[in-house]
Amino acid sequence: MNINRIDQMEFNLNGKHARRARHQRRQRAQWWFARMRQVVDTAMEWRPAPHARPEQVYMTLSVKD
């Protein structure tokens, strides 16, 4: 069995399919970044939560003799 054959896979980056794929990726990227800009532009201002009140906790330690 010859598994090192050259004609097993054809991968062409210069053809029409590659240009179409590149165009589709560019369109998806443009849509994504437009959506992220819209999200940022419509974001609400949030005030930070107030600090928690201090709490004193007593720990009982058991001593074994």
GUMAR-489006 format. One record per residue: chain; x, y, z of N, C-alpha, C in turn; residue number from 1; residue in three letters. Coordinates in Angstrom, 2 decimals. Layout:
# residues N
  chaine       nx       ny       nz      cax      cay      caz       cx       cy       cz  num  residu
       A        X        Y        Z        X        Y        Z        X        Y        Z  NUM     ALA
...
END
This chain:
# residues 65
  chaine       nx       ny       nz      cax      cay      caz       cx       cy       cz  num  residu
       A     0.85    -1.17     0.00     0.00     0.00     0.00     0.90     1.24     0.00    1     MET
       A     0.65     2.15    -0.92     1.44     3.36    -1.05     0.65     4.53    -0.47    2     ASN
       A     1.05     5.02     0.69     0.30     6.11     1.32     0.95     7.47     1.07    3     ILE
       A     2.06     7.52     0.39     2.74     8.78     0.12     2.49     9.26    -1.31    4     ASN
       A     1.32     9.01    -1.80     1.00     9.42    -3.17     0.75    10.91    -3.22    5     ARG
       A     1.21    11.55    -4.26     1.07    13.00    -4.41    -0.36    13.37    -4.76    6     ILE
       A    -1.06    12.54    -5.48    -2.39    12.91    -5.97    -3.51    12.55    -5.00    7     ASP
       A    -3.19    12.34    -3.71    -4.23    12.01    -2.75    -5.11    13.21    -2.41    8     GLN
       A    -4.51    14.37    -2.36    -5.27    15.53    -1.96    -4.90    16.71    -2.85    9     MET
       A    -5.90    17.45    -3.27    -5.64    18.63    -4.05    -6.11    19.84    -3.24   10     GLU
       A    -5.24    20.81    -3.10    -5.55    21.98    -2.30    -5.11    23.19    -3.10   11     PHE
       A    -6.07    23.92    -3.62    -5.77    25.02    -4.50    -6.18    26.33    -3.84   12     ASN
       A    -5.23    27.23    -3.63    -5.52    28.51    -2.99    -5.72    29.64    -3.99   13     LEU
       A    -5.53    29.39    -5.26    -5.59    30.46    -6.24    -6.87    30.43    -7.07   14     ASN
       A    -7.74    29.52    -6.80    -8.92    29.37    -7.64   -10.08    30.25    -7.22   15     GLY
       A   -11.19    30.08    -7.92   -12.39    30.85    -7.67   -12.96    30.54    -6.29   16     LYS
       A   -12.85    29.28    -5.88   -13.37    28.87    -4.57   -12.65    29.60    -3.44   17     HIS
       A   -11.34    29.76    -3.57   -10.56    30.43    -2.53   -10.97    31.89    -2.42   18     ALA
       A   -11.21    32.55    -3.54   -11.64    33.95    -3.50   -13.01    34.08    -2.86   19     ARG
       A   -13.90    33.14    -3.20   -15.25    33.18    -2.62   -15.19    32.93    -1.11   20     ARG
       A   -14.36    31.99    -0.68   -14.23    31.71     0.74   -13.64    32.91     1.47   21     ALA
       A   -12.65    33.56     0.87   -12.05    34.74     1.48   -13.09    35.87     1.58   22     ARG
       A   -13.89    36.02     0.55   -14.94    37.05     0.55   -15.98    36.76     1.63   23     HIS
       A   -16.36    35.49     1.79   -17.34    35.13     2.81   -16.78    35.37     4.21   24     GLN
       A   -15.51    35.03     4.42   -14.89    35.28     5.73   -14.85    36.77     6.02   25     ARG
       A   -14.53    37.57     4.99   -14.48    39.02     5.18   -15.86    39.56     5.52   26     ARG
       A   -16.90    39.06     4.86   -18.27    39.51     5.15   -18.67    39.15     6.57   27     GLN
       A   -18.34    37.92     7.00   -18.67    37.51     8.37   -17.92    38.38     9.38   28     ARG
       A   -16.66    38.68     9.10   -15.88    39.52    10.01   -16.47    40.93    10.06   29     ALA
       A   -16.85    41.47     8.92   -17.46    42.80     8.91   -18.76    42.81     9.70   30     GLN
       A   -19.58    41.76     9.54   -20.83    41.68    10.30   -20.54    41.61    11.79   31     TRP
       A   -19.57    40.77    12.18   -19.24    40.58    13.60   -18.77    41.90    14.22   32     TRP
       A   -17.85    42.59    13.57   -17.34    43.82    14.14   -18.40    44.92    14.15   33     PHE
       A   -19.27    44.96    13.15   -20.38    45.92    13.17   -21.30    45.63    14.35   34     ALA
       A   -21.56    44.37    14.60   -22.42    43.98    15.73   -21.75    44.34    17.06   35     ARG
       A   -20.46    44.10    17.19   -19.76    44.44    18.43   -19.74    45.95    18.66   36     MET
       A   -19.57    46.75    17.59   -19.63    48.20    17.74   -21.02    48.63    18.20   37     ARG
       A   -22.06    47.99    17.66   -23.44    48.29    18.07   -23.65    47.95    19.55   38     GLN
       A   -23.13    46.82    19.98   -23.27    46.43    21.39   -22.59    47.44    22.29   39     VAL
       A   -21.39    47.87    21.92   -20.66    48.84    22.74   -21.39    50.17    22.76   40     VAL
       A   -21.91    50.59    21.61   -22.59    51.88    21.54   -23.88    51.91    22.36   41     ASP
       A   -24.55    50.77    22.50   -25.81    50.74    23.23   -25.67    50.20    24.65   42     THR
       A   -24.43    50.07    25.12   -24.20    49.54    26.46   -24.68    50.54    27.51   43     ALA
       A   -25.18    50.03    28.61   -25.64    50.86    29.71   -24.50    51.12    30.67   44     MET
       A   -24.56    52.26    31.33   -23.60    52.56    32.38   -24.06    51.88    33.66   45     GLU
       A   -23.18    51.17    34.30   -23.50    50.48    35.54   -22.68    51.08    36.66   46     TRP
       A   -23.32    51.32    37.78   -22.59    51.76    38.96   -22.04    50.52    39.66   47     ARG
       A   -20.85    50.64    40.19   -20.31    49.47    40.89   -21.12    49.17    42.16   48     PRO
       A   -21.16    47.95    42.54   -21.87    47.54    43.75   -21.18    48.14    44.97   49     ALA
       A   -21.94    48.52    45.98   -21.31    49.07    47.18   -20.48    47.99    47.89   50     PRO
       A   -19.49    48.44    48.65   -18.66    47.51    49.39   -19.50    46.80    50.45   51     HIS
       A   -19.19    45.58    50.70   -19.89    44.81    51.74   -19.52    45.36    53.10   52     ALA
       A   -20.47    45.24    54.03   -20.20    45.68    55.39   -19.19    44.75    56.04   53     ARG
       A   -18.35    45.30    56.91   -17.40    44.42    57.61   -18.15    43.48    58.55   54     PRO
       A   -17.66    42.29    58.65   -18.33    41.29    59.48   -17.28    40.64    60.37   55     GLU
       A   -17.58    40.57    61.68   -16.64    39.94    62.59   -17.11    38.51    62.85   56     GLN
       A   -16.21    37.59    62.65   -16.54    36.18    62.81   -15.65    35.62    63.92   57     VAL
       A   -16.26    34.90    64.84   -15.52    34.25    65.92   -15.33    32.79    65.56   58     TYR
       A   -14.11    32.34    65.68   -13.83    30.93    65.41   -13.50    30.26    66.74   59     MET
       A   -14.16    29.17    66.98   -13.84    28.43    68.19   -12.87    27.34    67.83   60     THR
       A   -11.79    27.29    68.58   -10.78    26.28    68.31   -10.86    25.23    69.39   61     LEU
       A   -10.92    24.01    68.98   -10.96    22.96    69.97    -9.53    22.47    70.22   62     SER
       A    -9.20    22.35    71.48    -7.87    21.91    71.87    -7.98    20.49    72.37   63     VAL
       A    -7.20    19.62    71.80    -7.23    18.20    72.22    -6.09    17.98    73.20   64     LYS
       A    -6.41    17.36    74.33    -5.40    17.06    75.34    -4.76    15.73    75.11   65     ASP
END
